[in-house]
């Protein structure tokens, strides 16, 4: 998580881009997660006078890589969330909106509020949107009977269900499998870390 404090200019709304390329920012970053803020901090370290705008709709920043540790009872869940304004590197301009469309031929992005932002360089790192409805019955089961996920902040307490379940003396686990899907997913290191601990990672085509 980027630790640089944002100055007052970071909270100012971006000016609507005009047709002239002089209104284009040097770098437009879509997404204010760990990737987006990390790349902004890295760019400023290399060239401090860059004009950088970040487009991010959320007012809070969640450090998802730590959620696996939260589920294991090794990290404080409250420390994984901070106000977005405190995380955006100093000097970057924050536009609180979502990208609705990309127009690469005109080097601009159209936002969901109607703004059009022009850029010289575009970096897209808006992450993945999890489809909880894609697995029938999953939403109803989450947070109950040991069913949990590392990808939901509101299940931070429930995330300890597995740890508590495994700590019951009469519970014995001889084999624990981790499924690795073919499609795009985040935090694949979680499954690999389990495999490194001696837990098998099952092939993705098991049904």
C-alpha positions in Angstrom: 0.0 0.0 0.0 1.4 3.4 -0.9 2.1 5.4 2.3 2.6 8.9 0.8 0.0 11.4 2.0 -2.1 13.2 -0.5 -2.1 16.9 -0.6 -5.1 19.2 -1.1 -4.7 19.2 -4.8 -5.3 15.4 -4.9 -8.9 16.0 -3.8 -9.7 18.6 -6.5 -11.9 17.2 -9.4 -10.1 16.9 -12.7 -11.0 19.6 -15.3 -13.0 18.3 -18.2 -10.6 17.6 -21.1 -10.9 19.8 -24.1 -9.9 18.9 -27.7 -6.5 20.4 -27.4 -3.7 17.9 -26.5 -2.3 20.5 -24.1 -5.0 19.4 -21.6 -3.8 15.8 -21.6 -2.1 14.6 -18.4 1.2 12.8 -18.7 -0.1 9.6 -17.2 -3.7 8.6 -16.5 -4.1 5.6 -14.1 -7.4 3.7 -14.0 -7.6 2.0 -10.6 -6.5 3.1 -7.1 -5.7 -0.4 -5.7 -2.3 -1.5 -4.6 -1.2 -1.8 -8.3 -2.4 1.6 -9.4 -1.0 3.5 -6.4 2.2 1.5 -6.5 2.9 2.4 -10.1 2.2 6.1 -9.4 4.6 6.1 -6.5 7.2 4.4 -8.7 6.7 7.0 -11.6 7.1 9.9 -9.2 10.3 8.5 -7.8 11.7 8.5 -11.3 10.2 11.8 -12.5 8.7 14.0 -9.8 7.2 16.6 -12.1 4.8 14.3 -14.0 1.2 15.2 -14.2 -0.6 12.1 -13.1 -4.3 11.5 -12.6 -5.8 8.5 -11.0 -9.4 7.4 -11.5 -10.9 5.5 -8.6 -14.5 5.4 -7.3 -13.9 4.1 -3.8 -13.3 6.3 -0.8 -11.5 3.5 1.0 -8.4 1.5 0.0 -8.3 -2.2 0.9 -4.9 -4.0 1.0 -6.1 -7.3 -0.2 -2.8 -9.2 -0.1 -3.1 -9.2 3.7 -6.5 -10.8 3.8 -5.0 -14.3 3.5 -3.1 -13.5 6.7 -6.3 -12.2 8.3 -8.1 -15.5 7.5 -5.2 -17.3 9.2 -5.5 -15.1 12.3 -2.0 -13.6 11.7 -3.0 -10.1 10.8 -5.4 -7.4 12.1 -8.2 -6.9 9.6 -8.6 -3.2 10.6 -5.1 -2.5 9.4 -5.9 -3.5 5.9 -8.2 -0.6 5.2 -7.4 3.1 5.0 -9.0 6.3 3.6 -8.1 6.5 -0.1 -7.0 10.1 0.2 -4.3 9.0 2.7 -2.9 6.4 0.2 -2.7 8.4 -3.0 0.9 9.5 -3.6 1.5 13.2 -3.1 1.2 15.2 -6.3 -1.3 12.9 -8.1 -4.8 14.2 -8.8 -7.7 11.9 -7.7 -10.9 11.8 -9.8 -13.5 9.8 -7.8 -15.4 8.1 -10.7 -15.3 5.0 -12.8 -14.1 4.5 -16.3 -17.1 3.9 -18.6 -15.4 3.7 -22.0 -12.0 3.9 -23.6 -11.2 5.9 -26.8 -7.6 5.0 -27.7 -7.8 6.7 -31.1 -8.4 10.0 -29.3 -6.2 9.1 -26.3 -9.0 9.7 -23.9 -11.2 7.9 -21.3 -14.9 8.6 -20.8 -16.0 8.4 -17.1 -19.3 7.3 -15.8 -20.0 11.0 -14.8 -19.6 12.2 -18.4 -16.1 13.6 -18.0 -13.6 13.0 -20.7 -9.9 12.7 -19.6 -7.1 13.0 -22.2 -3.8 11.4 -21.6 -0.3 10.8 -23.1 0.2 7.5 -21.4 -2.6 5.2 -20.1 -2.2 2.6 -17.4 -5.1 0.3 -16.6 -5.0 -1.7 -13.4 -8.6 -1.7 -12.2 -8.4 -5.3 -11.0 -11.1 -8.0 -11.2 -14.8 -7.9 -10.3 -15.7 -11.1 -8.6 -18.9 -12.8 -9.7 -20.3 -14.3 -6.5 -23.5 -15.3 -8.3 -21.4 -17.4 -10.7 -21.4 -20.3 -8.2 -25.0 -21.3 -7.3 -25.7 -21.0 -3.6 -22.4 -19.4 -2.8 -23.7 -16.0 -1.6 -26.1 -17.7 0.8 -23.4 -20.0 2.2 -20.7 -17.4 2.8 -20.0 -16.8 6.4 -21.8 -19.9 7.6 -20.7 -23.4 8.6 -17.0 -22.7 7.8 -17.7 -21.4 4.3 -15.6 -18.3 3.7 -13.4 -16.4 1.3 -10.3 -14.3 1.5 -11.8 -11.9 -1.1 -14.5 -10.3 1.1 -13.6 -7.7 3.7 -17.0 -8.2 5.5 -16.0 -11.9 6.0 -12.9 -11.0 7.9 -14.2 -12.6 11.1 -15.7 -15.5 9.3 -12.4 -15.9 7.6 -11.1 -17.4 10.8 -13.8 -20.2 10.6 -11.3 -22.6 8.9 -8.6 -21.9 11.4 -11.0 -22.5 14.3 -12.4 -25.6 12.7 -8.9 -27.1 12.2 -8.1 -26.3 15.9 -10.9 -28.5 17.2 -9.1 -31.6 18.8 -11.5 -34.1 17.3 -11.0 -32.7 13.8 -8.4 -34.4 11.7 -7.5 -33.4 8.1 -5.6 -35.9 6.1 -5.9 -34.2 2.7 -6.7 -30.6 1.8 -7.0 -29.6 -1.9 -6.7 -26.2 -3.5 -8.3 -25.7 -6.9 -6.5 -23.6 -9.4 -8.8 -22.3 -12.2 -7.6 -21.7 -15.8 -9.2 -18.2 -16.1 -7.9 -14.9 -14.8 -7.8 -14.7 -11.0 -6.0 -12.7 -8.3 -3.7 -13.9 -5.5 -2.7 -17.2 -7.1 0.1 -17.2 -4.6 -2.3 -18.2 -1.9 -2.8 -21.6 -3.5 0.9 -22.1 -4.2 1.8 -21.2 -0.7 -0.5 -24.0 0.5 1.1 -26.4 -1.9 4.6 -25.4 -0.6 3.3 -26.3 2.9 2.6 -29.8 1.7 -1.1 -29.3 0.7 -1.9 -30.5 -2.8 -3.1 -28.1 -5.5 -5.7 -29.9 -7.6 -5.8 -29.6 -11.4 -8.3 -27.1 -12.7 -10.4 -29.5 -14.7 -11.7 -31.5 -11.7 -15.5 -31.6 -11.4 
